[in-house]
Amino acid sequence: MAQAADLPIRTECPPGLCVCARERLLLDPGADARILRLTRDEEKKLLARIEAVASYAELRKIEQRMRELLGIALTIRPGPNEVRTVRGFIIEVAQLPGLCRKTRQSIPAAVRRCLDQHPEIAYAVLDAHDLFGSGAQRG
């Protein structure tokens, strides 16, 4: 936690608008406070970077870096029904103490915009979940 005190941390949300439990996180010396490094300016940079992704590998790398640096778990998978558009994907950010409600909505929205701009990434997500049946048709 001492290291987090040296770095700028996210300012608190207006009272009553968010349930991020930021104060509880700050008071717990054993808590994982990495998420507090995501200031509003850093969040804007992250969202811009997600939207600028040009390949599935790059999206996976950002997903991994978010987990390593901030503790954010991002899940992107096809929905249970037919996927005809990007709206058919389930894009979730796991709830995490200190993670603002607005940020939990902004990250999936940025991923959707990325997938809209680059359908080949959406196809790669489908393929990664073996929805094209590539493994079943070989042989």
DSSP file with accessible surface (Angstrom, degrees, kcal/mol):
  #  RESIDUE AA STRUCTURE BP1 BP2  ACC     N-H-->O    O-->H-N    N-H-->O    O-->H-N    TCO  KAPPA ALPHA  PHI   PSI    X-CA   Y-CA   Z-CA
    1    1 A M     >        0   0   89      0, 0.0     4,-1.4     0, 0.0     3,-0.1   0.000 360.0 360.0 360.0 -27.6    0.0    0.0    0.0
    2    2 A A  H  >  +     0   0   80      1,-0.2     4,-0.9     2,-0.2     3,-0.1   0.885 360.0  53.4 -62.0 -35.2    3.0    2.3    0.6
    3    3 A Q  H >> S+     0   0  130      1,-0.2     4,-0.9     2,-0.2     3,-0.6   0.894 104.9  53.9 -67.2 -36.9    3.8    2.2   -3.1
    4    4 A A  H 34 S+     0   0   10      1,-0.2     3,-0.4     2,-0.2    -1,-0.2   0.829 101.9  59.6 -66.7 -29.9    0.2    3.2   -4.0
    5    5 A A  H 3< S+     0   0   82     -4,-1.4    -1,-0.2     1,-0.2    -2,-0.2   0.806 101.8  54.2 -69.2 -26.9    0.6    6.3   -1.7
    6    6 A D  H << S+     0   0  139     -4,-0.9    -1,-0.2    -3,-0.6    -2,-0.2   0.751 103.4  66.2 -76.7 -24.6    3.5    7.5   -3.9
    7    7 A L  S  < S-     0   0   72     -4,-0.9     2,-0.1    -3,-0.4     0, 0.0  -0.659  98.2 -97.3 -96.3 152.7    1.5    7.3   -7.1
    8    8 A P        -     0   0   99      0, 0.0     2,-0.3     0, 0.0    31,-0.2  -0.449  45.4-157.8 -65.4 140.5   -1.5    9.5   -7.9
    9    9 A I        -     0   0   54     -4,-0.1    28,-0.2    -2,-0.1    27,-0.1  -0.829  26.2 -82.3-120.4 162.3   -4.7    7.7   -7.2
   10   10 A R        -     0   0   12     26,-2.4    29,-0.1    -2,-0.3     2,-0.1  -0.318  45.4-120.0 -62.5 137.2   -8.2    8.1   -8.4
   11   11 A T        -     0   0   89      1,-0.1    -1,-0.1    -2,-0.0     2,-0.0  -0.405  39.6 -91.5 -73.8 157.9  -10.3   10.8   -6.8
   12   12 A E        -     0   0  120      1,-0.1    -1,-0.1    -2,-0.1     0, 0.0  -0.317  38.5-114.7 -73.3 152.5  -13.4    9.7   -5.0
   13   13 A C        -     0   0   18      1,-0.1     3,-0.1    -3,-0.1    -1,-0.1  -0.428  45.7 -80.8 -77.6 158.5  -16.7    9.7   -6.8
   14   14 A P    >>  -     0   0   67      0, 0.0     3,-1.9     0, 0.0     4,-0.6  -0.345  62.7 -90.3 -58.6 140.3  -19.5   12.0   -5.7
   15   15 A P  T 34 S+     0   0  125      0, 0.0     4,-0.1     0, 0.0    -3,-0.0  -0.229 109.6  14.1 -56.1 135.8  -21.4   10.6   -2.7
   16   16 A G  T 34 S+     0   0   83      2,-0.4     3,-0.1    -3,-0.1    -3,-0.0   0.248 107.8  85.0  86.3 -13.5  -24.3    8.3   -3.6
   17   17 A L  T <4 S+     0   0  102     -3,-1.9     2,-0.3     1,-0.1    -1,-0.1   0.702  90.7  36.7 -92.0 -22.3  -23.4    7.9   -7.3
   18   18 A C     <  -     0   0   27     -4,-0.6    -2,-0.4    -5,-0.1     3,-0.2  -0.956  50.2-161.6-134.6 152.9  -20.9    5.1   -7.0
   19   19 A V        +     0   0  112     -2,-0.3    80,-0.1    80,-0.1    79,-0.1  -0.213  50.0 128.1-121.2  39.9  -20.6    1.9   -4.9
   20   20 A C        -     0   0   17     78,-0.1    78,-4.4    77,-0.1    79,-0.3   0.631  63.2-137.0 -77.3 -12.9  -16.9    1.3   -5.6
   21   21 A A     >  +     0   0   32     76,-0.2     4,-2.0    -3,-0.2     5,-0.2   0.848  45.9 156.3  60.2  35.9  -15.9    1.0   -1.9
   22   22 A R  H  >  +     0   0   33      1,-0.2     4,-2.3     2,-0.2     5,-0.2   0.916  68.3  49.7 -59.1 -46.3  -12.9    3.2   -2.5
   23   23 A E  H  > S+     0   0   91      1,-0.2     4,-1.8     2,-0.2    -1,-0.2   0.908 109.7  50.8 -63.7 -42.0  -12.6    4.3    1.2
   24   24 A R  H  > S+     0   0  169      1,-0.2     4,-1.1     2,-0.2    -1,-0.2   0.902 110.4  50.9 -62.0 -38.5  -12.8    0.8    2.5
   25   25 A L  H  < S+     0   0   11     -4,-2.0     3,-0.4     1,-0.2     6,-0.3   0.910 109.2  50.2 -64.9 -42.6  -10.1   -0.2    0.1
   26   26 A L  H  < S+     0   0   47     -4,-2.3    -1,-0.2     1,-0.2    -2,-0.2   0.839 109.7  51.4 -65.8 -31.7   -7.8    2.6    1.3
   27   27 A L  H  < S+     0   0  139     -4,-1.8    -1,-0.2    -5,-0.2    -2,-0.2   0.696  92.3  82.8 -80.3 -19.1   -8.3    1.7    4.9
   28   28 A D    ><  -     0   0   84     -4,-1.1     3,-1.4    -3,-0.4    -1,-0.1  -0.765  62.2-164.3 -90.3 108.4   -7.4   -2.0    4.4
   29   29 A P  T 3  S+     0   0  107      0, 0.0    -1,-0.2     0, 0.0   -27,-0.1   0.769  89.0  49.5 -65.9 -20.8   -3.6   -2.3    4.5
   30   30 A G  T 3  S+     0   0   69      2,-0.1     2,-0.1   -29,-0.1    -5,-0.0   0.446  88.0 113.5 -96.5   1.9   -3.7   -5.8    2.9
   31   31 A A  S <  S-     0   0   24     -3,-1.4     2,-1.1    -6,-0.3    -6,-0.0  -0.345  76.7-111.7 -76.7 154.3   -6.0   -4.9    0.1
   32   32 A D        +     0   0   77      1,-0.1     3,-0.4    -2,-0.1    -1,-0.1  -0.733  39.9 173.9 -83.4 101.6   -5.0   -4.9   -3.6
   33   33 A A    >   +     0   0    9     -2,-1.1     3,-1.5     1,-0.2     4,-0.4   0.238  42.2 112.0 -98.6  14.9   -5.2   -1.2   -4.3
   34   34 A R  G >   +     0   0   72      1,-0.3     3,-2.0     2,-0.2     4,-0.3   0.854  69.1  65.4 -57.2 -34.0   -3.8   -1.4   -7.9
   35   35 A I  G >  S+     0   0    4     -3,-0.4     3,-1.9     1,-0.3    -1,-0.3   0.815  87.9  68.2 -62.3 -26.2   -7.1   -0.3   -9.3
   36   36 A L  G <  S+     0   0    2     -3,-1.5   -26,-2.4     1,-0.3    -1,-0.3   0.687  83.8  72.9 -69.9 -13.8   -6.8    3.1   -7.6
   37   37 A R  G <  S+     0   0   74     -3,-2.0     2,-1.9    -4,-0.4    -1,-0.3   0.666  73.3  93.0 -70.1 -16.2   -3.9    3.9  -10.0
   38   38 A L    <   -     0   0    8     -3,-1.9    -1,-0.2    -4,-0.3   -29,-0.1  -0.575  63.7-178.1 -81.7  82.6   -6.5    4.2  -12.7
   39   39 A T     >  -     0   0   25     -2,-1.9     4,-2.7   -31,-0.2     5,-0.2  -0.227  44.3 -98.5 -71.5 171.4   -7.1    7.9  -12.5
   40   40 A R  H  > S+     0   0   95      1,-0.2     4,-2.1     2,-0.2     5,-0.1   0.902 126.6  49.2 -61.7 -39.6   -9.7    9.6  -14.7
   41   41 A D  H  > S+     0   0  108      2,-0.2     4,-1.9     1,-0.2    -1,-0.2   0.917 112.1  47.8 -65.1 -43.1   -6.9   10.7  -17.1
   42   42 A E  H  > S+     0   0   87      2,-0.2     4,-2.5     1,-0.2    -2,-0.2   0.867 108.8  55.3 -66.1 -33.8   -5.5    7.2  -17.2
   43   43 A E  H  X S+     0   0    9     -4,-2.7     4,-2.8     2,-0.2     5,-0.2   0.928 106.1  50.9 -64.2 -42.2   -8.9    5.8  -17.8
   44   44 A K  H  X S+     0   0  141     -4,-2.1     4,-2.3     1,-0.2    -2,-0.2   0.915 111.4  48.2 -61.1 -41.7   -9.4    8.1  -20.8
   45   45 A K  H  X S+     0   0  130     -4,-1.9     4,-2.4     2,-0.2    -1,-0.2   0.908 111.5  50.2 -64.3 -42.3   -6.0    6.8  -22.2
   46   46 A L  H  X S+     0   0   27     -4,-2.5     4,-2.6     2,-0.2    -2,-0.2   0.935 110.9  48.3 -62.1 -46.1   -7.0    3.2  -21.5
   47   47 A L  H  X S+     0   0   25     -4,-2.8     4,-2.4     1,-0.2    -2,-0.2   0.913 112.0  49.4 -63.1 -40.9  -10.4    3.6  -23.3
   48   48 A A  H  X S+     0   0   58     -4,-2.3     4,-1.5    -5,-0.2    -1,-0.2   0.903 111.2  50.2 -64.0 -38.9   -8.7    5.3  -26.3
   49   49 A R  H  < S+     0   0  129     -4,-2.4     4,-0.4     2,-0.2    -2,-0.2   0.906 109.6  50.1 -66.8 -40.8   -6.2    2.5  -26.4
   50   50 A I  H >< S+     0   0    1     -4,-2.6     3,-1.4     1,-0.2    -2,-0.2   0.940 110.9  49.4 -62.3 -44.9   -8.9   -0.2  -26.4
   51   51 A E  H 3< S+     0   0   54     -4,-2.4    -1,-0.2     1,-0.3    -2,-0.2   0.805 108.4  54.7 -65.1 -26.7  -10.8    1.6  -29.2
   52   52 A A  T 3< S+     0   0   68     -4,-1.5    -1,-0.3    -5,-0.2    -2,-0.2   0.470  77.0 127.3 -87.3  -1.1   -7.5    1.8  -31.2
   53   53 A V    <   -     0   0    0     -3,-1.4     3,-0.1    -4,-0.4    -3,-0.0  -0.300  35.7-175.5 -58.8 137.3   -6.9   -2.0  -31.0
   54   54 A A        +     0   0   52      1,-0.1     2,-0.3    66,-0.0    -1,-0.1   0.444  59.2  34.0-116.8  -4.0   -6.3   -3.4  -34.5
   55   55 A S  S  > S-     0   0   48      1,-0.1     4,-2.0    66,-0.0     5,-0.1  -0.985  73.8-117.0-149.7 160.2   -6.0   -7.1  -33.9
   56   56 A Y  H  > S+     0   0   58     -2,-0.3     4,-2.7     1,-0.2     5,-0.2   0.902 116.0  55.1 -63.2 -40.0   -7.2   -9.9  -31.6
   57   57 A A  H  > S+     0   0   72      1,-0.2     4,-2.1     2,-0.2    -1,-0.2   0.903 107.9  49.1 -61.1 -40.1   -3.7  -10.5  -30.3
   58   58 A E  H  > S+     0   0   63      2,-0.2     4,-2.4     1,-0.2    -1,-0.2   0.899 109.9  51.3 -67.1 -39.4   -3.5   -6.8  -29.3
   59   59 A L  H  X S+     0   0    2     -4,-2.0     4,-2.4     1,-0.2    -2,-0.2   0.932 110.3  49.0 -62.8 -43.5   -6.9   -7.0  -27.6
   60   60 A R  H  X S+     0   0  123     -4,-2.7     4,-2.4     1,-0.2    -1,-0.2   0.878 109.5  52.9 -62.6 -38.2   -5.7  -10.0  -25.6
   61   61 A K  H  X S+     0   0  119     -4,-2.1     4,-2.7     2,-0.2    -2,-0.2   0.922 109.8  47.0 -65.2 -43.1   -2.5   -8.2  -24.6
   62   62 A I  H  X S+     0   0    7     -4,-2.4     4,-2.6     2,-0.2     5,-0.2   0.917 111.0  53.0 -63.8 -40.9   -4.4   -5.2  -23.3
   63   63 A E  H  X S+     0   0   21     -4,-2.4     4,-1.7     1,-0.2    11,-0.2   0.929 111.7  45.6 -58.0 -44.9   -6.7   -7.6  -21.4
   64   64 A Q  H  X S+     0   0  108     -4,-2.4     4,-2.6     1,-0.2    -2,-0.2   0.917 112.2  50.5 -65.8 -43.8   -3.7   -9.2  -19.9
   65   65 A R  H  X S+     0   0  105     -4,-2.7     4,-3.1     1,-0.2     5,-0.4   0.878 107.5  53.8 -65.3 -36.7   -2.0   -5.9  -19.0
   66   66 A M  H  X>S+     0   0    5     -4,-2.6     4,-1.9     2,-0.2     6,-1.6   0.910 111.3  46.5 -63.4 -39.1   -5.2   -4.6  -17.3
   67   67 A R  H  X5S+     0   0  123     -4,-1.7     4,-0.9     4,-0.3    -2,-0.2   0.930 117.5  42.6 -67.4 -45.1   -5.2   -7.8  -15.2
   68   68 A E  H  <5S+     0   0   84     -4,-2.6    -2,-0.2     1,-0.2    -3,-0.2   0.924 124.7  31.8 -67.9 -47.6   -1.5   -7.5  -14.3
   69   69 A L  H  <5S+     0   0   76     -4,-3.1    -3,-0.2    -5,-0.2    -2,-0.2   0.814 137.5  15.5 -84.8 -32.3   -1.3   -3.7  -13.7
   70   70 A L  H  <5S-     0   0   23     -4,-1.9    -3,-0.2    -5,-0.4   -35,-0.2   0.538  92.1-118.9-120.9 -14.1   -4.7   -2.9  -12.3
   71   71 A G     << +     0   0   15     -4,-0.9     2,-0.4    -5,-0.8    -4,-0.3   0.601  60.1 151.2  81.9  11.2   -6.3   -6.2  -11.3
   72   72 A I        -     0   0    1     -6,-1.6     2,-0.7    -7,-0.1    -1,-0.3  -0.653  34.9-153.4 -82.1 126.4   -9.2   -5.7  -13.8
   73   73 A A        -     0   0   23     -2,-0.4    21,-2.4    21,-0.3     2,-0.4  -0.885  13.2-171.4-102.7 110.7  -10.7   -8.9  -15.1
   74   74 A L  E     -A   93   0A   3     -2,-0.7     2,-0.4   -11,-0.2    19,-0.2  -0.884   2.1-166.8-103.6 131.5  -12.2   -8.4  -18.6
   75   75 A T  E     +A   92   0A  54     17,-2.9    17,-2.5    -2,-0.4     2,-0.5  -0.982   7.7 179.7-121.3 128.0  -14.2  -11.2  -20.2
   76   76 A I  E     +A   91   0A  15     -2,-0.4    15,-0.2    15,-0.2    -2,-0.0  -0.987  21.6 141.8-127.3 118.9  -15.2  -11.2  -23.8
   77   77 A R  E     -A   90   0A  89     13,-2.3    13,-3.8    -2,-0.5    49,-0.1  -0.989  53.1 -89.6-152.3 157.2  -17.3  -14.1  -25.1
   78   78 A P  E     -A   89   0A  18      0, 0.0    11,-0.2     0, 0.0     4,-0.1  -0.381  49.4-111.9 -65.7 146.4  -20.1  -14.9  -27.5
   79   79 A G        -     0   0   14      9,-2.3     4,-0.1     2,-0.1     9,-0.1  -0.191  29.5-101.2 -71.2 172.6  -23.6  -14.7  -25.9
   80   80 A P  S    S+     0   0  118      0, 0.0     2,-0.1     0, 0.0    -1,-0.1   0.747 104.6  57.2 -70.6 -21.5  -25.7  -17.8  -25.4
   81   81 A N  S    S-     0   0  134      1,-0.2    -2,-0.1     7,-0.2     0, 0.0  -0.397 110.7 -56.4 -99.3-177.9  -27.9  -16.9  -28.5
   82   82 A E        -     0   0  137     -2,-0.1     2,-0.8     1,-0.1     3,-0.2  -0.287  49.2-135.3 -60.5 137.7  -26.8  -16.4  -32.1
   83   83 A V        +     0   0   35      1,-0.2    -1,-0.1    -4,-0.1     3,-0.1  -0.854  44.0 147.4-100.9 104.9  -24.2  -13.7  -32.6
   84   84 A R        +     0   0  196     -2,-0.8     2,-0.3     1,-0.2    -1,-0.2   0.655  70.0  15.1-106.1 -26.9  -25.2  -11.5  -35.5
   85   85 A T  S >  S-     0   0   84     -3,-0.2     3,-2.0    37,-0.0    -1,-0.2  -0.848  91.0 -90.6-136.3 177.7  -23.8   -8.3  -34.3
   86   86 A V  G >  S+     0   0   14      1,-0.3     3,-1.9    -2,-0.3    29,-0.0   0.794 119.3  71.5 -63.2 -25.0  -21.4   -7.0  -31.7
   87   87 A R  G 3  S+     0   0  170      1,-0.3    -1,-0.3     3,-0.0    25,-0.0   0.715  85.4  68.5 -64.3 -17.7  -24.4   -6.7  -29.3
   88   88 A G  G <  S+     0   0   21     -3,-2.0    -9,-2.3    -9,-0.1     2,-0.3   0.543  83.7  91.5 -79.3  -6.0  -24.4  -10.6  -29.2
   89   89 A F  E <  S-A   78   0A   6     -3,-1.9     2,-0.7   -11,-0.2    23,-0.0  -0.650  74.0-134.7 -88.8 146.4  -21.1  -10.6  -27.3
   90   90 A I  E     +A   77   0A  43    -13,-3.8   -13,-2.3    -2,-0.3     2,-0.5  -0.907  26.9 179.3 -98.1 116.6  -21.0  -10.7  -23.5
   91   91 A I  E     +A   76   0A  11     -2,-0.7     2,-0.4   -15,-0.2   -15,-0.2  -0.973  10.4 170.3-122.7 112.4  -18.3   -8.2  -22.5
   92   92 A E  E     -A   75   0A  93    -17,-2.5   -17,-2.9    -2,-0.5     2,-0.5  -0.949  30.0-154.8-129.4 146.7  -17.9   -7.9  -18.7
   93   93 A V  E     -A   74   0A   3     -2,-0.4   -19,-0.2    11,-0.3     3,-0.1  -0.988  35.8-119.9-114.6 121.2  -15.6   -6.3  -16.2
   94   94 A A        -     0   0   49    -21,-2.4   -21,-0.3    -2,-0.5     2,-0.1  -0.325  32.0-102.1 -62.7 141.2  -15.6   -8.2  -12.9
   95   95 A Q        +     0   0  139    -23,-0.1    -1,-0.1     3,-0.0     5,-0.1  -0.438  48.3 177.9 -65.4 136.4  -16.7   -6.1   -9.9
   96   96 A L    >   -     0   0   42      3,-0.2     3,-2.5    -2,-0.1   -24,-0.0  -0.998  37.0-101.6-144.4 132.2  -13.7   -5.1   -7.9
   97   97 A P  T 3  S+     0   0   62      0, 0.0   -76,-0.2     0, 0.0   -62,-0.2  -0.354 112.2  21.8 -56.4 130.7  -13.4   -3.0   -4.8
   98   98 A G  T 3  S+     0   0    3    -78,-4.4     2,-0.7     1,-0.3   -77,-0.1   0.258  92.3 122.3  94.7 -11.2  -12.2    0.5   -5.8
   99   99 A L    <   -     0   0    7     -3,-2.5    -1,-0.3   -79,-0.3    -3,-0.2  -0.764  64.2-125.3 -90.1 118.7  -13.4    0.1   -9.4
  100  100 A C     >  -     0   0    9     -2,-0.7     4,-2.0     1,-0.1     5,-0.2  -0.271   8.6-128.8 -63.1 142.7  -15.9    2.8  -10.3
  101  101 A R  H  > S+     0   0  105      1,-0.2     4,-0.9     2,-0.2     5,-0.2   0.896 110.7  54.1 -58.4 -40.8  -19.3    1.8  -11.6
  102  102 A K  H >> S+     0   0  123      1,-0.2     4,-2.3     2,-0.2     3,-0.6   0.899 106.8  50.8 -63.5 -39.9  -18.9    4.2  -14.6
  103  103 A T  H 3> S+     0   0    0      1,-0.2     4,-2.2     2,-0.2    -1,-0.2   0.897 103.8  58.6 -65.4 -38.1  -15.5    2.5  -15.5
  104  104 A R  H 3< S+     0   0   84     -4,-2.0   -11,-0.3     1,-0.2    -1,-0.2   0.753 113.9  39.4 -63.7 -21.6  -17.2   -0.9  -15.4
  105  105 A Q  H <X S+     0   0  115     -4,-0.9     4,-1.5    -3,-0.6    -2,-0.2   0.783 112.3  55.5 -93.3 -33.5  -19.6    0.4  -18.1
  106  106 A S  H  X S+     0   0   24     -4,-2.3     4,-2.3     2,-0.2    -2,-0.2   0.870 101.7  55.7 -71.1 -38.4  -17.0    2.4  -20.1
  107  107 A I  H  X S+     0   0    0     -4,-2.2     4,-2.3     2,-0.2     5,-0.2   0.959 109.3  44.8 -64.2 -50.6  -14.6   -0.5  -20.7
  108  108 A P  H  > S+     0   0   15      0, 0.0     4,-2.6     0, 0.0    -1,-0.2   0.898 112.1  54.0 -60.6 -35.7  -17.1   -2.8  -22.3
  109  109 A A  H  X S+     0   0   35     -4,-1.5     4,-2.2     1,-0.2    -2,-0.2   0.913 108.6  48.8 -63.6 -39.8  -18.5    0.1  -24.4
  110  110 A A  H  X S+     0   0    0     -4,-2.3     4,-2.2     2,-0.2    -1,-0.2   0.901 110.3  51.2 -66.3 -38.6  -14.9    0.8  -25.7
  111  111 A V  H  X S+     0   0    0     -4,-2.3     4,-2.7     2,-0.2     5,-0.2   0.929 109.0  51.3 -64.6 -42.1  -14.5   -2.9  -26.6
  112  112 A R  H  X S+     0   0   47     -4,-2.6     4,-2.5     1,-0.2    -2,-0.2   0.914 109.1  50.2 -61.3 -42.3  -17.8   -2.9  -28.5
  113  113 A R  H  X S+     0   0  101     -4,-2.2     4,-2.0     2,-0.2    -1,-0.2   0.915 110.8  50.3 -62.9 -39.2  -16.7    0.2  -30.5
  114  114 A C  H  X S+     0   0    0     -4,-2.2     4,-1.8     1,-0.2    -2,-0.2   0.936 111.3  47.4 -62.3 -46.5  -13.4   -1.6  -31.2
  115  115 A L  H  < S+     0   0    2     -4,-2.7     7,-0.3     1,-0.2    -1,-0.2   0.858 109.8  53.8 -65.7 -34.7  -15.2   -4.7  -32.4
  116  116 A D  H  < S+     0   0   93     -4,-2.5    -1,-0.2    -5,-0.2    -2,-0.2   0.902 112.5  43.8 -63.1 -40.6  -17.6   -2.6  -34.5
  117  117 A Q  H  < S+     0   0  114     -4,-2.0    -2,-0.2     1,-0.3    -1,-0.2   0.764 123.4  36.5 -76.0 -26.9  -14.6   -0.9  -36.2
  118  118 A H    >X  +     0   0   43     -4,-1.8     3,-1.8    -5,-0.2     4,-1.1  -0.710  60.7 175.7-130.7  81.9  -12.7   -4.2  -36.7
  119  119 A P  H 3> S+     0   0   59      0, 0.0     4,-2.4     0, 0.0     5,-0.2   0.805  78.7  69.0 -58.4 -26.0  -15.1   -7.1  -37.5
  120  120 A E  H 3> S+     0   0   98      1,-0.2     4,-1.8     2,-0.2     5,-0.1   0.828  96.8  52.7 -63.4 -28.5  -12.1   -9.4  -37.9
  121  121 A I  H <> S+     0   0    1     -3,-1.8     4,-2.2     2,-0.2    -1,-0.2   0.912 107.3  51.3 -71.2 -40.6  -11.4   -9.2  -34.2
  122  122 A A  H  X S+     0   0    9     -4,-1.1     4,-2.3    -7,-0.3    -2,-0.2   0.918 109.7  50.2 -60.7 -42.0  -15.0  -10.2  -33.5
  123  123 A Y  H  X S+     0   0  137     -4,-2.4     4,-2.8     1,-0.2    -1,-0.2   0.889 108.3  53.0 -63.8 -37.1  -14.5  -13.2  -35.8
  124  124 A A  H  X S+     0   0   28     -4,-1.8     4,-2.6     2,-0.2    -1,-0.2   0.884 107.3  51.4 -65.7 -37.5  -11.3  -14.1  -33.9
  125  125 A V  H  X S+     0   0    2     -4,-2.2     4,-1.2     2,-0.2    -2,-0.2   0.937 111.9  47.2 -63.1 -44.8  -13.3  -14.0  -30.6
  126  126 A L  H ><>S+     0   0   17     -4,-2.3     5,-2.3     1,-0.2     3,-0.5   0.929 113.0  48.5 -60.6 -44.5  -15.8  -16.3  -32.2
  127  127 A D  H ><5S+     0   0   75     -4,-2.8     3,-2.0     1,-0.2    -1,-0.2   0.879 105.0  58.3 -64.5 -37.9  -13.1  -18.6  -33.5
  128  128 A A  H 3<5S+     0   0   57     -4,-2.6    -1,-0.2     1,-0.3    -2,-0.2   0.794 107.8  47.5 -63.5 -25.4  -11.3  -18.6  -30.1
  129  129 A H  T <<5S-     0   0   83     -4,-1.2    -1,-0.3    -3,-0.5    -2,-0.2   0.190 116.9-118.9 -98.4  13.8  -14.5  -20.0  -28.6
  130  130 A D  T X 5 +     0   0   83     -3,-2.0     3,-0.7     1,-0.1    -3,-0.2   0.783  67.7 141.2  56.2  35.3  -14.7  -22.6  -31.5
  131  131 A L  T 3 < +     0   0   97     -5,-2.3    -4,-0.2     1,-0.2    -1,-0.1   0.668  67.2  59.1 -78.6 -16.7  -18.0  -21.3  -32.8
  132  132 A F  T 3  S-     0   0  106     -6,-0.3    -1,-0.2    -9,-0.1    -5,-0.1   0.502 106.1-129.5 -87.2  -4.0  -16.9  -21.8  -36.4
  133  133 A G    <>  +     0   0   18     -3,-0.7     4,-1.6     1,-0.1     3,-0.2   0.775  54.1 151.9  67.0  27.7  -16.3  -25.5  -35.7
  134  134 A S  T  4 S+     0   0   36      1,-0.2     4,-0.5     2,-0.2    -1,-0.1   0.862  71.6  49.7 -62.4 -32.9  -12.8  -25.4  -37.1
  135  135 A G  T  4 S+     0   0   46      1,-0.2     3,-0.4     2,-0.2    -1,-0.2   0.863 110.2  50.1 -74.5 -31.2  -11.7  -28.3  -34.8
  136  136 A A  T  4 S+     0   0   88     -3,-0.2    -2,-0.2     1,-0.2    -1,-0.2   0.787 109.1  50.7 -78.7 -25.0  -14.8  -30.5  -35.7
  137  137 A Q  S  < S+     0   0  163     -4,-1.6     2,-0.3     2,-0.0    -1,-0.2   0.506  88.5  97.2 -93.7  -4.9  -14.4  -30.2  -39.5
  138  138 A R              0   0  192     -4,-0.5    -3,-0.0    -3,-0.4    -5,-0.0  -0.600 360.0 360.0 -80.9 147.0  -10.7  -31.1  -39.7
  139  139 A G              0   0  128     -2,-0.3    -3,-0.0     0, 0.0    -4,-0.0  -0.479 360.0 360.0 124.1 360.0   -9.8  -34.5  -40.5
